[in-house]
Amino acid sequence: MHLISRRHIRYAHDKTDSPVLSIDSGDHVCLETYDARTGTIQADTDLLDHPHPEGANPITGPIFVKGAEPGDSLQVHILGITLADQGFLAVKQNVGLLAHRAGQFATKIIPISEGIAHFNNRVNFPIRPMVGTIGTAPAGEAIPTSHPGPHGGNMDNNEVKAGAEIHLPVNV
């Protein structure tokens, strides 16, 4: 199995980025990733009151698949997802569906253990880990990782989880 550490992150799907790994079809790869804020939210005092300096939704890679050519489709199997021992819930001031109730920025660190997110002493939720951003380099200009599109990108789809099989286009 190949391993790519999260020190190999990008903030765009870009054909000009040099691959950090070349693999054969069928190889297994373990990708270390960051959360949507590149690990900068670690305490309740860390707020979303300013944009991340490099962007949102970092991706790990890129990976070159030997023999893949434009017009091909990559079949990707998500074999597993291992989470950190905490996540975060963050609210932006006056933004979102409940903006009228979000008068200030707020963050809550959520401990995670044994498949459960522990919101507080009374409220706990089973976790459903998913891949937020995955994709291939587009043939044209680079696409920020926060944007979805035909290349994949920021899908935030609960079905892109362990056991899922997705197909991504080879553009370059």
Salt bridges, closest charged atoms under 4 A:
ASP17 OD2 - ARG10 NE 3.39
ASP24 OD1 - LYS66 NZ 3.77
ASP27 OD2 - HIS2 NE2 3.03
ASP49 OD1 - HIS50 ND1 2.69
GLU159 OE1 - LYS161 NZ 3.88
GLU165 OE1 - HIS77 ND1 3.80
GLU165 OE2 - HIS167 NE2 3.04
